[in-house]
Amino acid sequence: MESSAERLRRVVAAYEQHVNPGLSRLMDFMGFGVIEERAEGCWVYDHEGNAYLDFLGGFGVYALGHNPRVVADAVRAQLKRMPMSSRLMYNQPQAELAALLAEITPGDLQYSFFCNSGAEAVEGALKLVRLHHHSRSEDRPKIVTTLEAFHGKTLGALSVSGREKYRVPFAPLIPGVVHVPYGDADALAAAVDADTAAVILEPVQGEAGVVVPPEGYLRAARAACDAAGAKLIFDEVQTGFGRTGHLWGCDHDGVAPDVMTLAKALGGGVMPLGAFVATAELWECMAPNPLIHSSTWGGNPLACAAGLAAVRAIVEQDLAGRAAERGAQLMEGIRSLREQYPGLIADIRGRGLLVGVEFVDEDVAGLAIAKLASERVLVAYTLNNPTVMRLEPPLVVSAGEVEHALGVIQRAVAETADLVAALAGG
């Protein structure tokens, strides 16, 4: 019988030879060189039965925790009936999910297109605004986005992302994209003109290091778009479904977009599911050719059954309120830690259960993350700013689990401070 050590060696060899050798080395270096075996709630268990408290939450996927029964049951029931669509008849789960999203999304958002990921949702949103202006014979080649933004890694989504490290190797990207500093309302307004098709923004920049904009910034973006006749896209892939303490990240500013992109928590942590939701005015351009944008797997019954169950549970359980409460507890604990180690922690930022701990440099952040891994708490740095450790647990996290994480973070930072001091002294 294969031992656990032999099994691990076999899986690592397969990664190195057939999946991604660089990723394998990175996971091992960061202390995650184990096989994930099963998961439930806020906990992940490895191949040897060790329990890890998940304070990354799949980068926002696991709002309801791992393997939530209400979503898994809905998927199992749909699987028995019809997992995929014929693509020629009405799809009831898709229709019901679209109606539910129209009910709970802000403003006049009404129509949904379902896909499989956040990047696909962004691609669709960009195509929709271009199609809208084309249908009106308007020449608007420009898309305004922000520096350090993250909207995905497909070609169009990457074009409106703001990190050169990921963009440059794939140039040339789509033309007409202009990047401005995030949070600077004047710079944004100056960039939005008669050539602008749309502005795309994250209500909180996640991968940039959990950057919270100044109050009124999203309202200013709305005003700039309205003045120039441009459309406003909010990327709520990470901030949506209660993550920031409101159902939608844009609710903090009380403003609605023309298009909203969704994914991650939409699938309930059980199925991959993305969507872009738009106003009736924008959707009119789809009428002449309703298949001008399509997806083979998008909106399949299995994924939409998961989405229906997930969204209903998120709303019924008021997970936005829970995120606000547990987020306040988490921020209070982290702030006290910063007071203890001002030479190690540069800043604390966040909304709800999307929190960023910025260290003085990325090496210190890496040491702290590795220390957390050694005590079996899962966190990671943000892609566009590796000095920032992201804390993004499931929204169902308990007060006790937050306290457990804070205790481990306290020890990890203390040990990192001792190590940095020792290295400086040596």
N, C-alpha and C positions, 0 to 999 in steps of 0.2 A: 504493500500500500504506500502511496506517495506521501512523504512527510510534508509538513507545512513549509519547511526550509527548501525542500526540493521543488515544491509547487511555486514558491516565490522566485527561485532561480529560473524556472521555466518561463514564467510570465515576464520577468525582466529581460531574458534573452529574446523573447518574441518582440518586446518593445524595441530593443536595440537593433534587431535585425529586420523588423517588418512594420513598425509603427512610427517611432520618432526617437532616435537615439539621444538627441539633445534634450528632449523633454524628460526622458528617463534619467539622465544625469542630473537634471535640475530637481526633479522630485526627490531623488536620493539625497542630494546636497541639502535640500530644505527640510529633510527629516520626514518626508512622506513616502518613503520607499517600502510601502506595504500594499497589500491587495485589499481594496474595499470589498466587503463581503455582504453586508446588509445594512439597512438604516431604518430608523423610526424616530419620529419627532425631531428633536434637535441633536440626535446622536447617530454616529456612524461607527460601525464595528468592522475591524479588520479580520484577516484570515486566521488570526490566532485568538480571536474573541475579545481583543482590547477595544474599549469604548473611547471614542473621541467626541468631544463637544464641538458641534459645528457652529462656528461663529463667522463663517463666510457665507453659508446659505446658498451655495451655487451661484454666487454673484447676484442674488436677488430672486433666484428660481423658487426657493423653498419657503414661500410666505406661510404656507400651511404646515411646514415641517416636511420631513421625509416620509414618503409612502402614506399620505393621509387617507384614512379609510374611506371617507365620503367620496373622494375622487377615484380611488382605486376600485371601489364598488361600482361606480358609474361606468368606468371603462370596461370592467368585466361584463356588466350587463349589456353594454353596446357590442362588445366583442361577440357575444352569443348571437346577436341579431344580424349585424352587418358592420364589419370594421371599416371598410373602405367604400367609396361612392362609385356608382356607375357613371357619374358625371353627366347623366342625361335626364335625371329626375330630381324632384325637390328633395333636399337634404334637411330633414327636420331639426337635428341638433344644431346645424349651422344657422338655420333661420332663427331658432330660439336664442342662440348666443348673440347673434347680431342685434336682435330686438333688446336683449338685456343690456348690451353695451350702449345702445342708443339711449336707454333709460338712465344709465348711471354716469355717462361721460359728460363733461361740462359743455355749456353753450348749446349750439345747434348741431352738434355732431350726430349723424343719422345713419350713414351707410358704412358697412364694414367689408373689407376684403381680407380673407384669412390666408395665411401662409405658414411657414414652418419656423421662422426665427426673427429676431429683431433686425438683423441686417436686411433680410428680405422685405420686412415691413418698411424700412427706410427707403430701400430701392423703389418700392411701389409708391410711397408718398412723393418722392421726387418726380417719378414719372407722371403721377396724377397732376401735380401743379404745372408741369411742362405741357401736358396735354390740354389742361384747362386754358392756358394762355394761347396755345396753338389754335384751339377751337374758336377763339375770339380774334384770331389774326393779329395777336400781339407778339412783338419780337422782344422777349425778355430772357436773355441768355444767362443772367447772373443768379447765383445762389449765394446767399450770405450765411456764413457759419462762424464758429469761434475757434480761437487757438486752444489747443489741448482737448478739444471735444473728442468724444468717441461715439461713433454711430454704427460701427460694424466694419468688417474687413472684406466684404465684396467690393467690386470696383467703384460703384457709385457711392456706397456708404463710406468707403475709405476716402473718396474724394472730398467729402464734407467732414471728415474727421480732421483733427488738428495736430497730430503728432508726426513730425517729419520722419522719425525712426521707422514708422510703419508705411509711410506714403512714398518716400523717395525710391525704394527698390522697385516700385511698380509703375513709376512714371513712364509715359504721360497718362495722367488720370483724366476724368471728364473736365472739359474746359469751363471757364466762367465762374469758378468758385472763388469767393473772397473770404479771407479769415480776418476776424477782428478780435480784440481782447474780450474775454468773457467778463460780464458784469459792468462793462463800460457802455452806458446807455448812449452817450454822445457819439462814441465811435461807431456804434451800431446804426444810429440814426443817419450819420454821415455817409455810411456805406449803402444804405437802402435808397434806391432811386428808381427812375422810370424803367431802367433795364433789369430790375430785380424781379425774378419770378417768385422767390420765397426766401424766408429766413428759417433756419432750423436750429433749435436750441434744446438743450437739456435743462429742465427746471432746477436741477442740481447736477453739476458735472461730477459723474461718478469716477471714471477712470483717470480724470485729471487730478484726483486726490481729494474727492468729496469737497468740491468748491461750491459754497452756498452764495448765490448772488445777492447784491444789495436789495433791500426792500423796494419794490416798485419797478425793478428791472424788467420783469416779464410784461408788466403793463406798458412800459416804455417801448418794448419790442412790438407789442400789439399796435400802439399808436403809430409807430414808424411805418409798419406794414400798411395800415389803413390809409395813411397820408399818401403813400406811393402806389397804392393799388397792388401791392405784393401780398402773398399769402404767408401765413405763419404756421410752421410745423413744430409741435412739441414732441420731442423724443421721450416718452414715458416708459420705455422698455425697462429701465431699472427703478425709476421713481414711482411708477404706478402701483395701484392696488394696495395702498395703505403704507407703503414703505417709509414715507417721510412724516407720518403722523396725520396726514390727510389722505383721502382716497386717491387724490391725484396731486402730483408735485406742484402743478400750476395753481391749485386751490389756495396755496399760501399767498398768492398775489391776486386771487379772485379774477382770473382772466382765462379765456378760452381760446384755443387755436382753431385754425381752419382744418387742420389734419393732426391726428395724434397717432403715434406709433406705439404698439404694445407687443409684449412677448414675455419671456421669463416666467413670472408668477401666473400668467394667463393659463398656462397648461397645468397648473396645480402641482407641479413637481413630478408629474406622472407621464405626461405626453409633451412633445415639442409642439408649440403653437405660437404663432405671431399674428398680428393684424395691423392694418392701418384703418382708421375710422375718420370719415370726412363729412363735410356739410353737403346738403342737397345741391347747393349751388355748384360746388366743385364736381359733384358726381354727374352732373348733366352731360359733361363731355364724354362720359362712358356710354351714353345711350345709343349713339349711332353704331357702335361696335362693342357690345358688352364683353367680347372675348379679346379685346385689344391687350389686356393684361390678364394672365391666367397662371395657374399653378396646378400641376398634376395632383399633388398630395395636399395642397392647401385646403383647409376647411373640411377635411375628411371627418366622417361621423365619429370615429374613435377619439380624435383630438378635441372635437367640439363638445363631445359628451364630458370629457375631462374639464374643458373650459367652463361649461355651464355649472358643473358641480363646484369647481374652484371659486368662481366669481360669486356664486350664491353664498358659499361658506365664508368668504372674506368679508362680504357685506353683513351677513347675519351675525357673525361673531365679532363685528366691529374691530377688526384687526388693525384698522387705522388708529383707533383710540388706544388699543393695546400697544402699538408701536410708539405712540407719543409717550405713554406712561413708562414703558420699559426703556425707551430711549433716554428719557430724563434721568432715570436711575443710572444708566450706563455713562452718560455724559458727566454726571456728578462725580462718579468714581474716577473717571479718567482725568477730569480737571484737577482733582486732589493729587493725582499721581504726577501731573505736570508741575504742580507747585513743589513737589519733592525733588524732581529731577529737571529743573529748567535748562540745564546744560545738555540734556539728552533729547527732550521733547520740545520741538519748536512751536507746535500749534495743535489745537484740537478743534475739529469742525464737524458739523453734521446736522441732520434733521431726522427726527424719529429714530429708526433703527438702521440708518445709513450714516456711519460715523467714521471719520478719518483721523488717525493719530499720525501727525507728521514729525518724524525724527530729524535730527540735524543733518544726517546724510543717509544715503541708501545702504551703506555697509552696516550702520547701526540698526537700521530698520530690518535688514536681513538677519542680523544676530538675534534681535528680539523675536522675530517670527520663528526662527529655528528653535529658540528656547521654548516658545509656546508649543511648537510641534512635539518637542521632547516630553512635554507634560500633557500631550494629547488634547490640545485645543487648536482647532483648524481656523487659520486666518491666512491672508495673503496681502501682498502689496498691490497698489493700483497700477494698471498697465502704463499709463502716461506719466506717472510720477512715483517711481519706486522708493522714494523717501517716505511714502505714506502707507501705513498699515490700515487696511480696511476692516472694519467690524460691521458685519451685515448678517446677523443671525436670523433664523426664521422668526416670523412675527408672533408665533405661538410660544416663544421662549418665556420661561417662568422667571419670577424674581430671584428664586434660588439659583437658577442656572446663570443668570446675569452676575450674581454675587460670586459664584464659582469661577466664572471667567475673569472677573475683576481680580480675584485673589491670585489666579495664575499669571495674569498680566503684571500684577505688582511684583511677583517673584521674578518674572522674566526680565522686566525692566531693571530691577535691582541687580540681578546677575549680569546683565549687559553693562550696566554702569560700572560694576566692579571690574569687568573684563576690559572695558575701554580705559579705565584708570590704570590698570596693570600694564596695558600696552603702552600708554602714554609715559608711564614711569620707567618702562624698560627701554 
